[in-house]
Amino acid sequence: MLIGVPLETAAGETRVAVTPETAKKLKAQGHQLFVQSGAGIAASVPDAAYAAVGAEIVDAKAAFNCDLVLKVRPPSPDELALMKRGATVV
């Protein structure tokens, strides 16, 4: 399954939906993981930490164009427009 982790865009939001440890576990289960560049910065997690466990660092369009999108907050209307039909948001 293709899983996307986009950057949280709500003002003041410092969380990210997936930690590098969780990303490692998802990869071990055979999933392909796309993490938007900068998604973990506010949580003090650099892109390199995700890349080190096998996640691909991508832009917003790629992070939202996945079968499963993991977010802390609900997607905005602009973010929903980037999602493919039939995708699931958790």
Residue pairs with C-beta under 8 A, 6 or more apart in sequence:
1 31
1 32
1 67
1 68
2 31
2 32
2 34
2 66
2 67
2 68
3 26
3 31
3 32
3 33
3 34
3 66
3 67
3 68
3 69
3 70
4 33
4 34
4 35
4 36
4 58
4 62
4 63
4 64
4 65
4 66
4 68
4 69
4 70
5 16
5 17
5 18
5 23
5 33
5 34
5 35
5 36
5 39
5 55
5 63
5 69
5 70
5 71
6 36
6 39
6 60
6 63
6 64
6 69
6 71
6 75
6 79
7 36
7 37
7 38
7 39
7 60
7 63
8 15
8 16
8 17
8 39
8 42
8 71
8 72
8 73
9 76
9 79
10 73
13 42
13 72
13 73
14 42
14 43
15 42
15 43
15 72
16 39
16 40
16 42
16 43
16 45
16 72
17 70
17 71
17 72
17 90
18 26
18 33
18 35
18 70
19 40
19 45
20 40
20 45
20 49
20 50
20 52
20 53
20 55
21 53
23 33
23 35
23 50
23 53
23 54
23 55
24 53
24 54
26 33
27 33
27 53
27 54
27 55
32 56
33 50
33 54
33 55
33 56
34 55
34 56
34 58
34 62
34 63
34 66
35 47
35 50
35 55
35 56
35 57
35 58
35 63
36 57
36 58
36 59
36 60
36 62
36 63
37 47
37 57
37 58
37 59
38 47
39 47
39 50
39 63
40 46
40 47
40 49
40 50
47 57
50 57
51 57
60 79
60 82
61 82
63 69
64 75
64 79
64 82
64 83
64 84
64 87
65 82
65 83
65 84
65 87
66 84
66 87
67 86
67 87
67 88
68 87
68 88
68 89
68 90
69 75
69 83
69 87
69 88
69 89
69 90
70 89
70 90
71 89
71 90
74 89
75 83
75 89
83 89
